[in-house]
Amino acid sequence: MAARIQSLRNGVDPIDDASRNDLVSGDIVTVTALDAATTYNWAIVFAPQSPAGVPSAATFTGDVSMVTPGSFTVDNEGAYLIRLIVDAGLGTEDTQYVRLRALTTDLGLQLVAAGERRDTTGIIPVDVSIEGWANEQNFNLQALEAAAIAAKNQVYHFAVLPQPLLPSPIAGTTYNYQGWVSETCVLKSATVYLSVWTAGTCTFGVRNVETGNIVLFGGGLYALETTPLGTVTNLPLVATGDPDLVFDPTLSNGQWTVELVADATWDGQHIFVELVFGVS
């Protein structure tokens, strides 16, 4: 009989006689022989390591000599090569391989399995291209090149304000420190550092002059006295893509304002602020 494999992703989306590229980490994959046979022999002949070199723990949950060996869980990105041999030792013996693949999360790279080939010794998996790995690896290299170019074109501007607030300022006083960008860019991060504090309150914010809004998550001011002393703390910004994060020199001169408001008992010292802007 013919060895023909059906795969299911999380119990749905059946694919017959073919490989698939739609898996993600955590998916449960079930495979079944489509045709009846005298014997069945299933194996996961290749499962990918993690980027840290951790081997995949993927194994079938059931009996590998049955029409279905059960399922396995996708735990690493890459290709899982599944083999089915039916009617072993008989004149009707047949073998099929399918590649069940999880593309890489960031770039969607098409990783390959050990043992893939299309030559006089066999076709593994069943639908491997006649060009072999050429098209997939060319795609992977082009995706990596595009990512490298994008990273190369990413320019960062830093705005550092060392020790902008003196101890015990006047009650209710707002201290503003202004700056601007020379080209359209996006605020990537805002960090603060505070070395001394024992009493009082002080709030901190970064405002986009064009929109008039605070760019911290929730749109409010950050309580500086909650900052762990002696630690550089990343402040939560509004969601990526929010217009408040965009600073354009043609609009309000691309100005930003750092605002600090302290009460009469505030005695914090050595406050450092760093803003990082990205330009593509």
C-alpha positions as CSV (number, residue, x, y, z in Angstrom):
1,M,0.0,0.0,0.0
2,A,1.0,3.6,-0.4
3,A,2.5,5.5,2.6
4,R,0.5,8.7,2.7
5,I,0.6,11.1,5.7
6,Q,-2.1,13.5,6.9
7,S,-1.1,16.1,9.5
8,L,-3.4,18.1,11.8
9,R,-2.4,21.3,13.6
10,N,-4.2,21.5,17.0
11,G,-6.8,19.0,15.8
12,V,-7.8,21.1,12.7
13,D,-6.4,22.2,9.3
14,P,-5.6,18.8,7.8
15,I,-2.9,18.6,5.1
16,D,-2.6,15.4,3.1
17,D,0.5,14.1,1.2
18,A,2.4,17.4,1.8
19,S,4.6,19.4,4.0
20,R,3.5,22.5,5.9
21,N,5.0,25.8,7.1
22,D,2.3,27.1,9.5
23,L,3.4,25.7,12.8
24,V,4.4,27.8,15.8
25,S,5.9,26.9,19.2
26,G,3.3,25.1,21.4
27,D,1.3,23.7,18.5
28,I,0.2,20.1,18.9
29,V,0.6,18.1,15.7
30,T,-1.2,14.8,15.0
31,V,-0.2,12.6,12.1
32,T,-2.2,9.7,10.6
33,A,-1.8,7.2,7.7
34,L,-4.4,7.9,5.1
35,D,-4.3,4.4,3.6
36,A,-4.8,1.1,5.3
37,A,-1.7,-1.1,5.5
38,T,-0.5,-4.3,7.1
39,T,2.1,-2.6,9.3
40,Y,3.0,1.0,10.2
41,N,6.3,2.4,11.4
42,W,6.5,6.1,12.4
43,A,9.5,8.1,13.4
44,I,10.5,11.8,13.9
45,V,13.8,11.5,12.1
46,F,14.8,15.1,12.7
47,A,13.7,17.7,15.2
48,P,15.4,21.1,15.5
49,Q,17.5,22.5,18.3
50,S,16.8,25.8,19.9
51,P,19.1,28.8,19.1
52,A,20.7,28.0,22.5
53,G,21.4,24.4,21.4
54,V,18.7,22.8,23.5
55,P,17.5,19.6,21.7
56,S,13.8,19.3,20.9
57,A,11.8,17.0,23.2
58,A,9.3,16.2,20.5
59,T,8.1,12.6,20.7
60,F,5.0,10.8,19.6
61,T,2.4,10.4,22.4
62,G,1.2,7.0,21.1
63,D,2.2,3.7,19.6
64,V,4.5,4.2,16.5
65,S,3.2,0.9,15.0
66,M,-0.4,2.1,14.7
67,V,-2.2,3.9,12.0
68,T,-1.6,7.1,14.0
69,P,1.3,7.4,16.5
70,G,-0.6,10.2,18.3
71,S,0.8,13.7,18.4
72,F,3.9,15.7,19.3
73,T,4.4,19.2,20.5
74,V,6.3,21.8,18.6
75,D,8.9,23.2,21.0
76,N,11.5,24.8,18.8
77,E,11.5,26.8,15.5
78,G,12.5,24.8,12.5
79,A,11.7,21.7,10.5
80,Y,10.4,18.4,12.0
81,L,10.9,15.6,9.5
82,I,8.3,12.8,9.9
83,R,8.7,9.3,8.3
84,L,6.1,6.7,7.7
85,I,7.0,3.2,6.5
86,V,4.1,0.8,5.6
87,D,4.1,-2.9,4.9
88,A,7.8,-3.2,5.9
89,G,9.5,-6.3,4.3
90,L,6.5,-6.9,1.9
91,G,6.4,-6.4,-1.8
92,T,4.1,-3.4,-1.1
93,E,6.5,-1.6,1.3
94,D,6.4,2.1,0.8
95,T,7.9,5.2,2.6
96,Q,6.9,8.8,2.8
97,Y,8.5,11.8,4.5
98,V,6.8,15.1,5.2
99,R,8.4,18.3,6.6
100,L,6.3,20.0,9.3
101,R,7.9,23.4,9.9
102,A,7.7,26.3,12.2
103,L,9.2,29.4,10.6
104,T,11.4,31.7,12.7
105,T,9.3,34.2,14.6
106,D,11.1,37.5,13.6
107,L,12.0,37.0,10.0
108,G,10.0,33.9,8.9
109,L,13.2,32.0,7.9
110,Q,12.6,28.6,6.3
111,L,14.9,26.3,8.2
112,V,15.7,22.9,6.8
113,A,15.9,19.4,8.3
114,A,18.9,17.1,8.2
115,G,18.4,14.4,5.5
116,E,16.4,16.5,3.0
117,R,17.4,15.6,-0.5
118,R,16.1,15.0,-4.1
119,D,18.5,12.7,-5.9
120,T,18.9,9.1,-7.0
121,T,18.7,8.0,-3.4
122,G,15.3,9.4,-2.8
123,I,13.0,12.4,-2.4
124,I,12.8,13.7,1.2
125,P,10.4,15.2,2.0
126,V,7.7,14.1,-0.5
127,D,7.3,17.5,-2.0
128,V,10.9,18.8,-1.8
129,S,11.6,21.1,-4.8
130,I,13.6,19.9,-7.7
131,E,16.0,22.8,-6.9
132,G,16.6,21.4,-3.4
133,W,17.4,24.0,-0.8
134,A,18.4,26.7,-3.3
135,N,15.2,28.8,-3.3
136,E,14.6,28.5,0.5
137,Q,18.2,29.3,1.4
138,N,18.2,32.2,-1.1
139,F,15.0,33.5,0.5
140,N,16.6,33.2,4.0
141,L,19.7,35.0,2.9
142,Q,17.7,37.8,1.3
143,A,15.6,38.2,4.5
144,L,18.8,38.4,6.6
145,E,20.2,41.0,4.2
146,A,17.1,43.1,4.4
147,A,17.1,42.9,8.2
148,A,20.8,43.8,8.3
149,I,20.2,46.8,6.0
150,A,17.3,48.0,8.2
151,A,19.5,47.7,11.3
152,K,22.3,49.5,9.6
153,N,20.0,52.4,8.6
154,Q,18.7,52.7,12.1
155,V,20.3,55.8,13.6
156,Y,19.9,56.7,17.3
157,H,20.0,60.1,18.9
158,F,20.6,60.4,22.6
159,A,19.4,63.1,24.9
160,V,21.1,63.0,28.3
161,L,20.2,65.3,31.2
162,P,22.6,64.8,34.1
163,Q,21.4,65.8,37.5
164,P,18.6,68.2,36.4
165,L,16.9,68.5,39.7
166,L,18.5,70.0,42.9
167,P,17.5,68.8,46.3
168,S,14.4,70.3,48.0
169,P,13.0,72.5,45.3
170,I,10.2,75.0,45.9
171,A,6.9,73.3,46.7
172,G,4.8,72.7,43.6
173,T,7.5,73.9,41.3
174,T,7.6,72.3,37.8
175,Y,11.0,72.1,36.2
176,N,11.1,71.9,32.4
177,Y,14.0,70.8,30.4
178,Q,13.5,71.2,26.6
179,G,15.2,69.7,23.6
180,W,14.4,68.9,19.9
181,V,15.2,66.5,17.2
182,S,16.9,67.4,13.9
183,E,15.0,64.9,11.8
184,T,11.8,62.9,12.1
185,C,12.2,60.1,14.6
186,V,10.5,58.0,17.2
187,L,11.2,57.9,20.9
188,K,12.5,54.4,21.6
189,S,13.1,54.5,25.3
190,A,13.2,56.8,28.3
191,T,15.3,55.8,31.3
192,V,15.9,57.4,34.7
193,Y,18.5,57.0,37.4
194,L,18.1,58.2,41.0
195,S,20.9,57.7,43.6
196,V,19.5,59.4,46.7
197,W,16.0,59.8,48.2
198,T,14.6,59.6,51.7
199,A,11.5,61.9,51.7
200,G,9.0,63.7,49.5
201,T,7.5,63.1,46.1
202,C,8.6,64.0,42.6
203,T,6.8,63.1,39.3
204,F,8.5,62.8,36.0
205,G,7.2,62.9,32.4
206,V,8.3,63.4,28.8
207,R,5.9,65.5,26.7
208,N,5.6,65.7,23.0
209,V,5.2,69.4,22.4
210,E,3.4,68.9,19.0
211,T,0.7,66.6,20.5
212,G,0.8,68.1,23.9
213,N,0.7,64.6,25.5
214,I,2.9,62.7,27.9
215,V,4.5,59.8,26.2
216,L,4.6,57.4,29.2
217,F,2.2,54.5,29.3
218,G,-1.2,55.7,30.5
219,G,-0.4,59.3,29.6
220,G,0.4,60.2,33.2
221,L,3.5,61.2,35.2
222,Y,5.8,58.7,36.7
223,A,6.4,58.7,40.5
224,L,10.2,59.1,40.6
225,E,10.4,58.1,44.3
226,T,9.3,54.6,43.3
227,T,12.5,54.1,41.2
228,P,14.9,51.6,42.8
229,L,17.9,53.7,44.0
230,G,21.1,53.2,42.1
231,T,19.4,51.5,39.2
232,V,18.8,52.5,35.6
233,T,15.0,52.1,35.2
234,N,13.3,51.8,31.8
235,L,10.0,53.7,31.9
236,P,6.9,52.2,30.1
237,L,6.1,54.2,26.9
238,V,2.8,54.3,25.1
239,A,2.2,51.6,22.5
240,T,4.5,51.3,19.5
241,G,2.9,53.3,16.6
242,D,1.3,55.9,18.9
243,P,1.7,59.3,17.3
244,D,2.8,60.8,20.6
245,L,6.1,58.9,20.1
246,V,6.8,60.6,16.8
247,F,8.9,63.9,16.8
248,D,9.0,65.8,13.6
249,P,11.2,68.9,13.2
250,T,8.6,70.4,10.8
251,L,6.0,70.3,13.5
252,S,6.6,72.4,16.6
253,N,10.3,72.1,15.8
254,G,10.3,68.5,16.9
255,Q,10.4,69.6,20.5
256,W,10.2,67.5,23.6
257,T,10.0,68.5,27.2
258,V,11.1,66.7,30.3
259,E,8.9,67.7,33.3
260,L,9.7,67.2,37.0
261,V,7.3,68.3,39.7
262,A,8.5,68.0,43.4
263,D,6.8,68.7,46.7
264,A,8.4,70.8,49.5
265,T,9.9,67.8,51.3
266,W,11.6,66.2,48.3
267,D,15.3,65.5,48.9
268,G,16.2,63.3,46.0
269,Q,19.6,63.9,44.4
270,H,21.6,62.8,41.3
271,I,18.7,62.3,38.9
272,F,19.8,61.3,35.4
273,V,17.5,61.1,32.4
274,E,18.2,59.5,29.0
275,L,16.0,59.6,26.0
276,V,16.7,57.5,22.9
277,F,15.3,58.4,19.5
278,G,15.4,56.2,16.5
279,V,15.6,57.3,12.9
280,S,15.2,55.0,9.9
